[in-house]
Structures are given as C-alpha cells and as structure tokens.
Amino acid sequence: MKGATCTSPVKLEGKTVIITGGNCGIGFETARNLLLRGARVILACRDLNKAKSAAEQLSELGSGVVLVEKLDLSSFDSIRTFCKNIKQHITSLDILINNAGVYFHPYAETEDGLEMHMGVNYFGPFLLTHLLLELLKKSDSPRVVFVGSGIYKYGKIDFNNTIRKTFFQKHNAYGDSKLACALFCREFSNRMSDTDINIYYVHPGPVNTDIGRNLFNSFLWKPMHYLFKLFSKTCVEGCQTVVYCAVSEETKDQSGYYYSECQRDEWANQALDKQLAVKLWNFSEKVTGLIE
C-alpha cells in the first residue's frame, strides 16, 4: 500500500458520523472504514441517486448503519435545510468529515454568487460546521476533519475579489480555498479550546479520484492522467489519514494541526497568520449570513 496506514483498532458502535461527498472517492472509502468499525454513517451528498447507490453497496458490508441526506454545499439554503433535517433525526454528532469539494473547476458561481471553489470548498463547510456545533458539543469526544491539500501553501486570501471574476485561474482558486480551510481549522481550534471539539486538517496526498476530472479533460492531459494513476494513491490508500484523525487515540486532544501520512506535519507560514485567520472568520460569518 502506498503511504501510511491507519492501524487504530478503535470501534465506533453507538457513534454518529457525517461525511460530505461520501458517495465516491475518499469519502466512500472513509465511510466503508468507519462502517466496519460499527458507526452510523450519514452520507451527505448533492446527488441523491448516486448517494443511494453508494449506500446500497455499503449496506452489503453488514456492519454499522448507513443513511443518506441531500446536501449541496454550493447552496447556503441547502446547507441550512440539511442541518434542520439532521437535527430532527439525531441528538448528537461524534464525527464530521468535510470531504466534498471541487478541484480545478471551470469558472462558475454558486447559488449565492461565490466563485465555485471558495463556495463549495470553504464557505459551505464553514457554515455547515457552525450549524452542527450544537450537535457536536453533545458528543463525548467530537471531531471535525477537513480533507484538505498541501496546495494550501500556495494560496492567498483576497477579500476584495472573493468571486474572482477577474484574472480567474483554476489552480489559484483551488489553492485559495484550501488555505481558507487551513486558516479556519486553526482559528476554530482556538475558539473551541474550552470545549471537547477537536479539528484536523488532512492532506491525503495525490489520490486518483473523480475530483480531478476537470484537470484531465483535454487531449493533452490524457497521457498525464495515465501517468498520474501510476504514481498516485488509490482511494483506499488516500483515506487512511482521514480515518486516523477521525478515530485514533493518538490524535485525541491534538486539535488544530496539519496531518499527512498518519502523523502530524508542519504548517506552512501562510496558515500561521493569526490576524488573517481572525479577519477571514469575521468575513465568513457575514458572507454565510451567520451574522448581519
């Protein structure tokens, strides 16, 4: 197996997990792993048909319980509806895995007028995590895991151009969104220090998933995609650090850190800017409508 493997024997009977984008890729394999540990896993997905198909496959494991709920991270209304529905079905949330995202997406805007990478990869999870705080705080040992990328170190936060209509470049937009997630994780950890909630930012490494379909969509890129498949991780391999942060006793009370290959890694300087993190937090509260 390429990369590190999560060897934690922790069982999750009686635990509830929400995985965004759990119908395919890293999210699907993470769901499989956690179900085998006995968890109740809720697949929060934009495409309900694909989610139901994934749930049927996962149900064949004969372990844990898998459920499906509609969630479109490009719509604040959808996020609010999802959280409202979830609160009618569960009384606490043990693990939230912010996995869904877009990668090198052609220019598009979300329902709320945000550039797609920033909207889906950052602002959506920012709002979702906040709206689920009440449920997380009712868990004995709640954890929030962001599936990120090492590309965050090449990102920047431009408060004057969050829609990015000017000089839009897919690789820049993706890096910006992942830096925003990194800053959020660190600031969230600081603000939740008086609670039991732990948050982790995970770099899964190069993984061959459908999320890269927008990167390898031209004739010239097809040979590169073939080479990428040879050297990249499978989704089973790519989910290992996500699972590690979600379940391992070694990561308990290790909030606000960057993880790769099932171990703590060093943050790049871009993620250590406290002033920027606070400014982004305040800005995000307004953008998502948490405050007026």
C-alpha positions in Angstrom: 0.0 0.0 0.0 1.3 3.5 -0.9 1.6 5.8 2.1 0.9 5.2 5.7 -1.9 3.0 7.0 -4.2 3.7 10.0 -3.8 0.7 12.3 -6.1 2.0 15.1 -8.4 -0.8 16.4 -10.9 1.7 17.7 -14.6 0.7 17.3 -17.4 3.1 16.7 -20.5 1.4 17.9 -23.0 4.0 19.0 -21.2 6.8 17.2 -22.7 9.0 14.5 -20.6 10.3 11.6 -21.5 12.7 8.8 -19.4 12.6 5.6 -19.9 15.2 2.9 -19.4 13.7 -0.5 -19.4 10.2 0.9 -20.8 8.6 -2.3 -17.4 8.3 -4.1 -13.7 8.6 -3.8 -12.0 9.2 -0.4 -15.4 9.9 1.2 -16.8 6.5 0.1 -13.7 4.6 1.4 -13.8 6.5 4.6 -17.4 5.6 5.0 -16.6 2.0 4.4 -13.8 2.0 7.0 -16.0 3.7 9.7 -19.0 1.4 9.0 -16.7 -1.6 9.5 -16.0 -0.1 12.9 -19.7 -0.1 13.7 -20.6 3.5 13.2 -23.8 5.0 11.9 -22.7 7.0 8.8 -24.7 9.7 7.1 -23.7 10.3 3.5 -24.4 14.0 2.9 -24.4 14.3 -0.9 -25.6 16.6 -3.7 -26.7 13.8 -6.0 -29.2 11.6 -4.1 -29.3 8.9 -6.7 -25.5 8.4 -6.5 -25.7 8.5 -2.7 -28.4 5.9 -2.6 -26.4 3.6 -4.9 -23.3 4.1 -2.7 -25.4 3.4 0.4 -26.7 0.1 -1.1 -23.1 -1.0 -1.7 -22.0 -0.1 1.8 -25.0 -1.8 3.3 -23.7 -5.1 2.0 -20.8 -4.8 4.5 -23.3 -6.0 7.1 -21.7 -3.6 9.7 -22.9 -0.3 11.0 -25.8 1.7 9.6 -25.6 3.9 6.5 -28.1 6.7 5.8 -28.4 9.3 3.1 -29.3 13.0 3.2 -29.4 15.7 0.5 -26.7 18.4 0.8 -25.5 20.8 -1.8 -22.5 22.8 -0.5 -22.9 25.3 -3.3 -26.2 26.5 -1.7 -26.5 28.0 1.7 -30.2 27.2 1.7 -29.4 23.6 1.1 -26.9 23.6 4.0 -29.5 25.1 6.3 -32.2 22.7 5.2 -29.8 19.7 5.7 -28.9 20.8 9.2 -32.6 21.4 10.1 -33.4 17.8 8.9 -30.5 16.2 10.7 -31.4 17.8 14.0 -34.8 16.0 13.7 -33.1 12.6 13.4 -30.0 12.7 15.7 -29.4 14.1 19.1 -25.6 14.3 18.9 -22.8 14.2 16.3 -19.5 12.5 17.0 -17.5 13.0 13.8 -18.0 15.5 11.0 -15.8 14.9 7.9 -15.8 17.8 5.5 -14.7 15.9 2.4 -16.7 17.1 -0.5 -15.1 19.6 -2.8 -14.4 20.8 -6.3 -11.0 20.7 -8.0 -9.8 22.8 -10.9 -13.4 23.5 -11.8 -14.0 25.8 -14.8 -15.2 29.2 -13.8 -18.7 29.1 -12.2 -20.6 30.8 -9.4 -22.5 29.2 -6.6 -26.2 29.9 -6.0 -25.1 32.6 -3.6 -22.8 34.3 -6.1 -19.4 33.0 -4.9 -16.7 31.5 -7.1 -17.3 27.8 -7.0 -14.0 26.7 -5.3 -14.4 29.1 -2.5 -18.1 28.5 -2.1 -18.0 24.7 -2.1 -14.6 24.0 -0.5 -14.7 26.7 2.1 -17.8 28.8 2.7 -20.1 25.8 2.6 -18.2 23.8 5.1 -17.7 26.9 7.3 -21.5 27.3 7.5 -22.1 23.6 7.9 -19.7 23.2 10.7 -21.2 26.1 12.6 -24.7 24.9 12.2 -23.8 21.5 13.5 -21.9 22.8 16.6 -24.9 22.2 18.8 -24.8 18.5 18.0 -21.1 18.2 18.2 -21.0 19.7 21.6 -23.3 16.9 22.8 -20.8 14.2 22.0 -18.3 12.9 24.5 -15.3 13.3 22.1 -16.4 15.2 18.9 -14.1 15.5 16.0 -14.1 17.6 12.8 -11.9 16.5 9.9 -11.2 18.7 6.9 -9.9 16.8 3.8 -7.5 19.4 2.5 -4.4 19.6 0.4 -0.8 20.7 0.6 -1.6 23.2 -2.1 -2.9 25.5 0.6 0.6 26.8 1.0 0.3 28.4 -2.5 -3.0 30.1 -1.8 -3.9 33.6 -0.8 -6.9 35.3 0.6 -8.3 38.2 -1.4 -11.1 39.9 0.5 -11.8 42.3 -2.4 -12.3 39.6 -5.0 -13.9 36.5 -3.4 -16.0 35.9 -6.6 -12.8 36.0 -8.7 -14.3 37.3 -11.9 -11.1 39.0 -12.7 -8.0 37.0 -13.7 -9.6 33.7 -12.8 -7.3 30.7 -12.8 -8.5 27.3 -11.6 -5.3 26.3 -9.8 -5.2 29.6 -7.9 -8.8 29.3 -6.9 -8.3 25.8 -5.6 -5.3 26.8 -3.5 -7.0 29.8 -2.1 -10.0 27.7 -1.0 -7.7 25.2 0.8 -5.7 28.0 2.5 -9.0 29.4 3.8 -9.9 25.9 5.2 -6.5 25.7 6.9 -6.9 29.1 8.5 -10.4 28.2 9.6 -9.1 25.0 11.2 -6.6 26.8 13.3 -8.9 29.6 14.3 -11.8 27.1 15.1 -9.4 25.2 17.3 -8.5 28.4 19.2 -12.2 29.4 19.6 -13.3 25.9 20.7 -10.4 25.5 23.2 -12.9 25.5 26.1 -14.9 22.6 24.5 -14.0 19.0 23.8 -14.2 19.5 20.0 -11.0 18.6 18.1 -10.5 19.7 14.5 -7.9 18.4 12.0 -6.7 19.4 8.5 -5.7 16.4 6.4 -3.5 16.2 3.3 -4.3 12.8 1.8 -1.6 13.0 -0.8 -2.0 12.5 -4.5 -5.1 10.3 -4.9 -6.8 9.1 -8.1 -10.4 10.2 -7.6 -13.1 11.7 -9.8 -12.5 15.1 -8.3 -9.6 15.5 -10.8 -11.9 15.1 -13.8 -11.7 18.8 -14.6 -7.9 18.7 -14.6 -7.6 15.9 -17.1 -10.3 16.8 -19.6 -8.3 17.8 -22.6 -6.4 15.7 -25.2 -3.0 16.9 -23.9 -3.8 16.0 -20.3 -4.9 12.4 -21.0 -1.4 11.0 -21.1 -0.6 12.9 -17.9 -3.7 11.4 -16.3 -2.4 7.9 -17.1 0.9 8.7 -15.5 -0.8 10.2 -12.5 -2.7 7.0 -12.0 0.5 5.0 -11.9 2.0 7.1 -9.2 -1.0 8.2 -7.2 -2.8 6.5 -4.3 -6.0 4.6 -4.6 -8.9 5.9 -2.6 -8.4 3.2 0.0 -4.9 4.4 0.5 -5.9 8.0 0.3 -8.5 7.8 3.1 -6.0 6.4 5.7 -5.0 9.7 7.3 -8.7 10.9 7.3 -9.6 7.8 9.3 -6.6 8.2 11.5 -7.7 11.7 12.6 -11.3 10.6 12.9 -10.7 7.6 15.2 -7.2 7.3 16.6 -6.4 7.7 20.3 -3.1 9.3 19.2 -5.0 12.3 17.7 -7.2 12.9 20.7 -6.8 16.4 22.1 -4.5 17.3 19.2 -6.7 20.0 17.7 -5.8 22.5 15.1 -2.9 20.5 13.5 -2.0 19.6 10.0 -1.8 15.8 9.3 -0.3 13.8 6.4 0.7 10.1 6.2 -1.0 9.4 9.6 1.2 11.8 11.5 1.4 15.5 12.4 3.2 17.7 9.8 4.3 21.3 10.0 2.1 24.1 8.9 3.5 26.5 6.3 3.7 30.1 7.3 0.6 31.0 5.3 -1.6 29.1 7.8 0.0 30.6 10.9 -1.2 34.2 10.2 -3.4 34.8 13.3 -4.6 38.2 12.2 -5.6 36.9 8.7 -7.4 33.9 10.3 -9.5 36.2 12.5 -10.2 38.6 9.6 -11.3 35.7 7.5 -13.5 34.3 10.2 -15.3 37.6 10.7 -15.7 38.0 6.9 -17.0 34.5 6.6 -19.7 35.0 9.2 -21.1 37.8 7.2 -20.8 36.1 3.8 -22.7 33.0 5.2 -25.3 35.0 7.0 -24.3 33.8 10.5 -24.2 37.5 11.5 -25.5 40.6 9.7 
